[in-house]
Amino acid sequence: MSTQENHKTFCPMPGINAGTLTLADLERITDIVRRHNIPMVKVTGAQRFYFQGLAPEKLAELKKELNLPDGLPHTRNRVHYVQACPGSQWCRYGTRDTLAVARAIGELVLEGPLPYKVKVGISGCRMCCCESWMRDVGLAAEKKGWRFTFGGNAAGRPRIGDLVAEGLNDDEAVALIERTLNFYLKTAKYKTRSARFMERFSIEELKKQVLG
Ligand code: SF4
């Protein structure tokens, strides 16, 4: 494909849970690529598949087929993406089930649209392969349970997330993340990432609002 023909369009493949693929997923992706003559499939850092390089009218057709909204993901009442390592199901070091928790967080329907994109990183042990400290929502498994951090960012102005709670079981972690995100969406200004929000809003104040 020449540079002129590369439309630089992209579209995510929905329904992929934290980068894990079944045979049915692979067959579906292959079918889509063949039928739409997609020139490039990219595996992103967010553990998703992106179909790239379609002409704009073909992209609109594909989005319709995949039932994707026209708006940006962060305008929905859900997190932007959930990244998880293989965890206890597939990694010898994993002590907790990252994939089950990733699914539960990805399915959360919040009380309104988030101010900006929220990325979640879930690691199944202290080695933290999913860079949990650097995600808006970070979970890392420790001996006593999940460690939850909020306000991390790995972009242009990196920030280490603030420690909100430790020793959580799966249900407690998901419930606390839901409370934290609902508080964030009601309190932060539109387009304020969690990192910038936490620079202005102290961790002590956040804990008062969401713990207990
Ligand atoms: S964070 Fe731990 S459990 Fe997850 S992939 Fe890395 S070593 Fe394995």
py3Dmol code that shows the C-alpha trace and the ligand (Angstrom):
import py3Dmol

protein = """\
ATOM      1  CA  MET A   1       0.000   0.000   0.000  1.00  0.00           C
ATOM      2  CA  SER A   2       1.366   3.438  -0.875  1.00  0.00           C
ATOM      3  CA  THR A   3       1.379   6.290   1.643  1.00  0.00           C
ATOM      4  CA  GLN A   4      -1.426   8.001  -0.321  1.00  0.00           C
ATOM      5  CA  GLU A   5      -3.618   4.925  -0.050  1.00  0.00           C
ATOM      6  CA  ASN A   6      -3.072   4.556   3.697  1.00  0.00           C
ATOM      7  CA  HIS A   7      -6.061   6.341   5.191  1.00  0.00           C
ATOM      8  CA  LYS A   8      -4.699   6.072   8.747  1.00  0.00           C
ATOM      9  CA  THR A   9      -8.088   4.998   9.984  1.00  0.00           C
ATOM     10  CA  PHE A  10      -8.502   2.482  12.779  1.00  0.00           C
ATOM     11  CA  CYS A  11     -11.187   0.543  14.538  1.00  0.00           C
ATOM     12  CA  PRO A  12     -10.942  -1.748  17.579  1.00  0.00           C
ATOM     13  CA  MET A  13     -12.132  -5.338  17.671  1.00  0.00           C
ATOM     14  CA  PRO A  14     -14.704  -5.416  20.499  1.00  0.00           C
ATOM     15  CA  GLY A  15     -15.168  -8.267  22.955  1.00  0.00           C
ATOM     16  CA  ILE A  16     -11.517  -9.201  23.489  1.00  0.00           C
ATOM     17  CA  ASN A  17     -10.922  -9.662  27.224  1.00  0.00           C
ATOM     18  CA  ALA A  18      -7.455  -8.427  28.285  1.00  0.00           C
ATOM     19  CA  GLY A  19      -5.798  -9.776  25.131  1.00  0.00           C
ATOM     20  CA  THR A  20      -6.980 -13.356  25.565  1.00  0.00           C
ATOM     21  CA  LEU A  21      -8.232 -15.060  22.409  1.00  0.00           C
ATOM     22  CA  THR A  22     -10.248 -18.195  21.816  1.00  0.00           C
ATOM     23  CA  LEU A  23     -10.227 -20.123  18.545  1.00  0.00           C
ATOM     24  CA  ALA A  24     -13.636 -18.557  17.791  1.00  0.00           C
ATOM     25  CA  ASP A  25     -12.155 -15.054  18.286  1.00  0.00           C
ATOM     26  CA  LEU A  26      -9.267 -15.847  15.923  1.00  0.00           C
ATOM     27  CA  GLU A  27     -11.629 -17.237  13.298  1.00  0.00           C
ATOM     28  CA  ARG A  28     -13.869 -14.182  13.576  1.00  0.00           C
ATOM     29  CA  ILE A  29     -10.909 -11.822  13.172  1.00  0.00           C
ATOM     30  CA  THR A  30      -9.672 -13.772  10.139  1.00  0.00           C
ATOM     31  CA  ASP A  31     -13.148 -13.665   8.588  1.00  0.00           C
ATOM     32  CA  ILE A  32     -13.426  -9.878   9.109  1.00  0.00           C
ATOM     33  CA  VAL A  33      -9.962  -9.251   7.671  1.00  0.00           C
ATOM     34  CA  ARG A  34     -10.703 -11.379   4.582  1.00  0.00           C
ATOM     35  CA  ARG A  35     -14.162  -9.962   3.854  1.00  0.00           C
ATOM     36  CA  HIS A  36     -13.192  -6.315   4.343  1.00  0.00           C
ATOM     37  CA  ASN A  37      -9.763  -6.701   2.782  1.00  0.00           C
ATOM     38  CA  ILE A  38      -8.176  -5.012   5.819  1.00  0.00           C
ATOM     39  CA  PRO A  39      -4.561  -4.075   5.069  1.00  0.00           C
ATOM     40  CA  MET A  40      -3.188  -4.132   8.647  1.00  0.00           C
ATOM     41  CA  VAL A  41      -4.120  -5.608  12.031  1.00  0.00           C
ATOM     42  CA  LYS A  42      -2.285  -4.153  15.011  1.00  0.00           C
ATOM     43  CA  VAL A  43      -1.969  -5.637  18.495  1.00  0.00           C
ATOM     44  CA  THR A  44      -1.897  -2.556  20.709  1.00  0.00           C
ATOM     45  CA  GLY A  45      -0.217  -1.882  24.050  1.00  0.00           C
ATOM     46  CA  ALA A  46      -3.722  -2.011  25.533  1.00  0.00           C
ATOM     47  CA  GLN A  47      -3.976  -5.690  24.533  1.00  0.00           C
ATOM     48  CA  ARG A  48      -6.557  -5.003  21.850  1.00  0.00           C
ATOM     49  CA  PHE A  49      -6.734  -5.639  18.111  1.00  0.00           C
ATOM     50  CA  TYR A  50      -7.084  -2.701  15.783  1.00  0.00           C
ATOM     51  CA  PHE A  51      -8.079  -2.935  12.134  1.00  0.00           C
ATOM     52  CA  GLN A  52      -6.147  -0.256  10.319  1.00  0.00           C
ATOM     53  CA  GLY A  53      -5.871   1.489   6.978  1.00  0.00           C
ATOM     54  CA  LEU A  54      -9.454   1.248   5.698  1.00  0.00           C
ATOM     55  CA  ALA A  55     -10.971   3.971   3.497  1.00  0.00           C
ATOM     56  CA  PRO A  56     -13.349   6.120   5.631  1.00  0.00           C
ATOM     57  CA  GLU A  57     -16.526   4.731   4.000  1.00  0.00           C
ATOM     58  CA  LYS A  58     -15.294   1.150   4.541  1.00  0.00           C
ATOM     59  CA  LEU A  59     -14.455   1.998   8.150  1.00  0.00           C
ATOM     60  CA  ALA A  60     -18.011   3.232   8.756  1.00  0.00           C
ATOM     61  CA  GLU A  61     -19.329  -0.027   7.274  1.00  0.00           C
ATOM     62  CA  LEU A  62     -17.090  -2.114   9.521  1.00  0.00           C
ATOM     63  CA  LYS A  63     -18.038  -0.132  12.662  1.00  0.00           C
ATOM     64  CA  LYS A  64     -21.693  -0.757  11.869  1.00  0.00           C
ATOM     65  CA  GLU A  65     -21.054  -4.476  11.501  1.00  0.00           C
ATOM     66  CA  LEU A  66     -19.164  -4.572  14.811  1.00  0.00           C
ATOM     67  CA  ASN A  67     -21.862  -2.503  16.501  1.00  0.00           C
ATOM     68  CA  LEU A  68     -19.350   0.116  17.635  1.00  0.00           C
ATOM     69  CA  PRO A  69     -20.520   3.550  18.805  1.00  0.00           C
ATOM     70  CA  ASP A  70     -19.510   6.611  16.794  1.00  0.00           C
ATOM     71  CA  GLY A  71     -18.329   8.495  19.897  1.00  0.00           C
ATOM     72  CA  LEU A  72     -15.057   8.038  21.680  1.00  0.00           C
ATOM     73  CA  PRO A  73     -14.867   5.190  24.226  1.00  0.00           C
ATOM     74  CA  HIS A  74     -14.476   7.543  27.179  1.00  0.00           C
ATOM     75  CA  THR A  75     -17.856   9.120  26.493  1.00  0.00           C
ATOM     76  CA  ARG A  76     -19.521   5.897  27.645  1.00  0.00           C
ATOM     77  CA  ASN A  77     -20.126   4.988  31.277  1.00  0.00           C
ATOM     78  CA  ARG A  78     -17.302   2.471  31.221  1.00  0.00           C
ATOM     79  CA  VAL A  79     -13.525   2.343  31.607  1.00  0.00           C
ATOM     80  CA  HIS A  80     -11.490   2.904  28.451  1.00  0.00           C
ATOM     81  CA  TYR A  81      -9.677  -0.413  28.589  1.00  0.00           C
ATOM     82  CA  VAL A  82      -8.582  -3.115  31.000  1.00  0.00           C
ATOM     83  CA  GLN A  83      -5.126  -4.593  30.597  1.00  0.00           C
ATOM     84  CA  ALA A  84      -4.289  -7.730  32.583  1.00  0.00           C
ATOM     85  CA  CYS A  85      -1.425 -10.179  32.807  1.00  0.00           C
ATOM     86  CA  PRO A  86      -2.123 -13.959  32.637  1.00  0.00           C
ATOM     87  CA  GLY A  87      -2.356 -14.135  36.464  1.00  0.00           C
ATOM     88  CA  SER A  88      -2.971 -17.309  38.440  1.00  0.00           C
ATOM     89  CA  GLN A  89      -4.738 -19.026  35.541  1.00  0.00           C
ATOM     90  CA  TRP A  90      -1.697 -19.038  33.223  1.00  0.00           C
ATOM     91  CA  CYS A  91       1.431 -17.729  34.972  1.00  0.00           C
ATOM     92  CA  ARG A  92       3.427 -19.726  37.539  1.00  0.00           C
ATOM     93  CA  TYR A  93       3.999 -16.595  39.648  1.00  0.00           C
ATOM     94  CA  GLY A  94       0.394 -15.442  39.620  1.00  0.00           C
ATOM     95  CA  THR A  95      -1.392 -15.496  42.960  1.00  0.00           C
ATOM     96  CA  ARG A  96      -4.770 -14.069  41.950  1.00  0.00           C
ATOM     97  CA  ASP A  97      -7.143 -14.404  39.010  1.00  0.00           C
ATOM     98  CA  THR A  98      -6.409 -11.251  37.006  1.00  0.00           C
ATOM     99  CA  LEU A  99      -8.603 -12.220  34.052  1.00  0.00           C
ATOM    100  CA  ALA A 100     -11.768 -12.709  36.113  1.00  0.00           C
ATOM    101  CA  VAL A 101     -11.254  -9.344  37.818  1.00  0.00           C
ATOM    102  CA  ALA A 102     -10.480  -7.710  34.452  1.00  0.00           C
ATOM    103  CA  ARG A 103     -13.793  -8.981  33.094  1.00  0.00           C
ATOM    104  CA  ALA A 104     -15.697  -7.702  36.156  1.00  0.00           C
ATOM    105  CA  ILE A 105     -14.123  -4.219  35.877  1.00  0.00           C
ATOM    106  CA  GLY A 106     -14.678  -4.086  32.107  1.00  0.00           C
ATOM    107  CA  GLU A 107     -18.377  -4.833  32.654  1.00  0.00           C
ATOM    108  CA  LEU A 108     -18.909  -2.101  35.275  1.00  0.00           C
ATOM    109  CA  VAL A 109     -21.551   0.405  34.228  1.00  0.00           C
ATOM    110  CA  LEU A 110     -20.827   3.634  36.066  1.00  0.00           C
ATOM    111  CA  GLU A 111     -23.197   6.374  37.198  1.00  0.00           C
ATOM    112  CA  GLY A 112     -22.257   8.653  34.298  1.00  0.00           C
ATOM    113  CA  PRO A 113     -19.651   9.275  31.612  1.00  0.00           C
ATOM    114  CA  LEU A 114     -16.068   9.496  32.856  1.00  0.00           C
ATOM    115  CA  PRO A 115     -14.310  12.886  32.546  1.00  0.00           C
ATOM    116  CA  TYR A 116     -11.632  11.346  30.352  1.00  0.00           C
ATOM    117  CA  LYS A 117     -10.212   7.983  29.423  1.00  0.00           C
ATOM    118  CA  VAL A 118      -9.499   5.576  32.272  1.00  0.00           C
ATOM    119  CA  LYS A 119      -6.961   2.804  31.775  1.00  0.00           C
ATOM    120  CA  VAL A 120      -6.788  -0.161  34.105  1.00  0.00           C
ATOM    121  CA  GLY A 121      -3.714  -2.353  34.666  1.00  0.00           C
ATOM    122  CA  ILE A 122      -4.002  -5.616  36.620  1.00  0.00           C
ATOM    123  CA  SER A 123      -0.948  -7.639  37.640  1.00  0.00           C
ATOM    124  CA  GLY A 124      -1.101 -11.085  39.235  1.00  0.00           C
ATOM    125  CA  CYS A 125       1.960 -10.616  41.486  1.00  0.00           C
ATOM    126  CA  ARG A 126       4.403  -7.986  42.746  1.00  0.00           C
ATOM    127  CA  MET A 127       6.452  -8.154  39.540  1.00  0.00           C
ATOM    128  CA  CYS A 128       3.737  -5.920  38.133  1.00  0.00           C
ATOM    129  CA  CYS A 129       4.063  -6.861  34.430  1.00  0.00           C
ATOM    130  CA  CYS A 130       0.997  -4.755  33.623  1.00  0.00           C
ATOM    131  CA  GLU A 131       2.607  -1.606  35.039  1.00  0.00           C
ATOM    132  CA  SER A 132      -0.217  -1.130  37.504  1.00  0.00           C
ATOM    133  CA  TRP A 133       1.442   1.840  39.244  1.00  0.00           C
ATOM    134  CA  MET A 134       1.291   3.739  35.944  1.00  0.00           C
ATOM    135  CA  ARG A 135      -2.406   3.239  35.183  1.00  0.00           C
ATOM    136  CA  ASP A 136      -5.386   5.362  36.220  1.00  0.00           C
ATOM    137  CA  VAL A 137      -6.606   2.292  38.086  1.00  0.00           C
ATOM    138  CA  GLY A 138      -3.914  -0.162  39.170  1.00  0.00           C
ATOM    139  CA  LEU A 139      -4.368  -3.521  40.831  1.00  0.00           C
ATOM    140  CA  ALA A 140      -1.481  -5.766  41.844  1.00  0.00           C
ATOM    141  CA  ALA A 141      -1.750  -9.030  43.750  1.00  0.00           C
ATOM    142  CA  GLU A 142       0.117  -9.301  47.031  1.00  0.00           C
ATOM    143  CA  LYS A 143       0.120 -12.075  49.654  1.00  0.00           C
ATOM    144  CA  LYS A 144      -2.604 -10.357  51.660  1.00  0.00           C
ATOM    145  CA  GLY A 145      -4.783  -9.460  48.661  1.00  0.00           C
ATOM    146  CA  TRP A 146      -5.123  -6.801  45.946  1.00  0.00           C
ATOM    147  CA  ARG A 147      -3.286  -3.485  46.217  1.00  0.00           C
ATOM    148  CA  PHE A 148      -5.341  -0.702  44.595  1.00  0.00           C
ATOM    149  CA  THR A 149      -3.729   2.473  43.301  1.00  0.00           C
ATOM    150  CA  PHE A 150      -5.419   5.425  41.587  1.00  0.00           C
ATOM    151  CA  GLY A 151      -4.119   8.329  39.499  1.00  0.00           C
ATOM    152  CA  GLY A 152      -1.177   6.749  37.704  1.00  0.00           C
ATOM    153  CA  ASN A 153      -0.200   7.731  34.172  1.00  0.00           C
ATOM    154  CA  ALA A 154       2.473   6.638  31.703  1.00  0.00           C
ATOM    155  CA  ALA A 155       1.953   9.341  29.090  1.00  0.00           C
ATOM    156  CA  GLY A 156       3.672  12.695  28.472  1.00  0.00           C
ATOM    157  CA  ARG A 157       3.610  13.612  32.170  1.00  0.00           C
ATOM    158  CA  PRO A 158       4.083  10.269  33.943  1.00  0.00           C
ATOM    159  CA  ARG A 159       2.833   9.795  37.466  1.00  0.00           C
ATOM    160  CA  ILE A 160       2.883   6.974  40.010  1.00  0.00           C
ATOM    161  CA  GLY A 161      -0.601   6.181  41.287  1.00  0.00           C
ATOM    162  CA  ASP A 162      -1.586   6.857  44.912  1.00  0.00           C
ATOM    163  CA  LEU A 163      -2.129   3.886  47.198  1.00  0.00           C
ATOM    164  CA  VAL A 164      -5.817   3.735  48.095  1.00  0.00           C
ATOM    165  CA  ALA A 165      -6.120   0.325  49.797  1.00  0.00           C
ATOM    166  CA  GLU A 166      -4.419  -3.035  50.280  1.00  0.00           C
ATOM    167  CA  GLY A 167      -5.449  -6.561  51.274  1.00  0.00           C
ATOM    168  CA  LEU A 168      -8.646  -6.567  49.187  1.00  0.00           C
ATOM    169  CA  ASN A 169     -10.401  -9.673  47.926  1.00  0.00           C
ATOM    170  CA  ASP A 170     -11.802  -9.697  44.363  1.00  0.00           C
ATOM    171  CA  ASP A 171     -15.280  -8.392  45.244  1.00  0.00           C
ATOM    172  CA  GLU A 172     -13.909  -5.698  47.549  1.00  0.00           C
ATOM    173  CA  ALA A 173     -11.464  -4.524  44.880  1.00  0.00           C
ATOM    174  CA  VAL A 174     -14.128  -4.261  42.169  1.00  0.00           C
ATOM    175  CA  ALA A 175     -16.580  -2.507  44.514  1.00  0.00           C
ATOM    176  CA  LEU A 176     -13.943   0.002  45.652  1.00  0.00           C
ATOM    177  CA  ILE A 177     -12.910   0.744  42.072  1.00  0.00           C
ATOM    178  CA  GLU A 178     -16.544   1.352  41.182  1.00  0.00           C
ATOM    179  CA  ARG A 179     -16.964   3.770  44.119  1.00  0.00           C
ATOM    180  CA  THR A 180     -13.721   5.566  43.248  1.00  0.00           C
ATOM    181  CA  LEU A 181     -14.640   5.980  39.582  1.00  0.00           C
ATOM    182  CA  ASN A 182     -18.140   7.206  40.438  1.00  0.00           C
ATOM    183  CA  PHE A 183     -16.623   9.764  42.806  1.00  0.00           C
ATOM    184  CA  TYR A 184     -14.053  10.812  40.164  1.00  0.00           C
ATOM    185  CA  LEU A 185     -16.663  11.251  37.437  1.00  0.00           C
ATOM    186  CA  LYS A 186     -18.840  13.407  39.709  1.00  0.00           C
ATOM    187  CA  THR A 187     -15.963  15.552  41.013  1.00  0.00           C
ATOM    188  CA  ALA A 188     -13.396  16.035  38.236  1.00  0.00           C
ATOM    189  CA  LYS A 189     -13.790  18.535  35.432  1.00  0.00           C
ATOM    190  CA  TYR A 190     -14.380  17.221  31.910  1.00  0.00           C
ATOM    191  CA  LYS A 191     -11.128  16.072  30.256  1.00  0.00           C
ATOM    192  CA  THR A 192      -9.207  15.833  33.546  1.00  0.00           C
ATOM    193  CA  ARG A 193      -7.218  12.609  33.661  1.00  0.00           C
ATOM    194  CA  SER A 194      -7.060  10.882  37.049  1.00  0.00           C
ATOM    195  CA  ALA A 195      -3.359  11.796  37.405  1.00  0.00           C
ATOM    196  CA  ARG A 196      -4.058  15.522  37.154  1.00  0.00           C
ATOM    197  CA  PHE A 197      -7.136  15.126  39.379  1.00  0.00           C
ATOM    198  CA  MET A 198      -5.059  13.463  42.106  1.00  0.00           C
ATOM    199  CA  GLU A 199      -2.405  16.195  41.912  1.00  0.00           C
ATOM    200  CA  ARG A 200      -5.094  18.641  43.010  1.00  0.00           C
ATOM    201  CA  PHE A 201      -7.173  16.349  45.204  1.00  0.00           C
ATOM    202  CA  SER A 202      -5.250  14.713  48.059  1.00  0.00           C
ATOM    203  CA  ILE A 203      -5.193  10.956  48.562  1.00  0.00           C
ATOM    204  CA  GLU A 204      -6.370  11.473  52.175  1.00  0.00           C
ATOM    205  CA  GLU A 205      -9.468  13.268  50.918  1.00  0.00           C
ATOM    206  CA  LEU A 206     -10.127  10.567  48.308  1.00  0.00           C
ATOM    207  CA  LYS A 207      -9.858   7.876  50.988  1.00  0.00           C
ATOM    208  CA  LYS A 208     -12.352   9.749  53.180  1.00  0.00           C
ATOM    209  CA  GLN A 209     -14.810   9.745  50.311  1.00  0.00           C
ATOM    210  CA  VAL A 210     -14.486   6.131  49.113  1.00  0.00           C
ATOM    211  CA  LEU A 211     -13.358   4.017  52.090  1.00  0.00           C
ATOM    212  CA  GLY A 212     -15.418   2.990  55.039  1.00  0.00           C
TER     213      GLY A 212
END
"""
ligand_1 = """\
8
SF4
S 2.777 -9.862 37.033
Fe 3.367 -11.805 37.961
S 1.615 -13.144 37.508
Fe 1.523 -11.466 36.085
S 2.639 -12.146 34.239
Fe 4.053 -10.978 35.540
S 5.094 -12.546 36.722
Fe 3.194 -13.497 35.920
"""
view = py3Dmol.view(width=600, height=400)
view.addModel(protein, "pdb")
view.setStyle({"model": 0}, {"cartoon": {"style": "trace"}})
view.addModel(ligand_1, "xyz")
view.setStyle({"model": 1}, {"stick": {}})
view.zoomTo()
view.show()
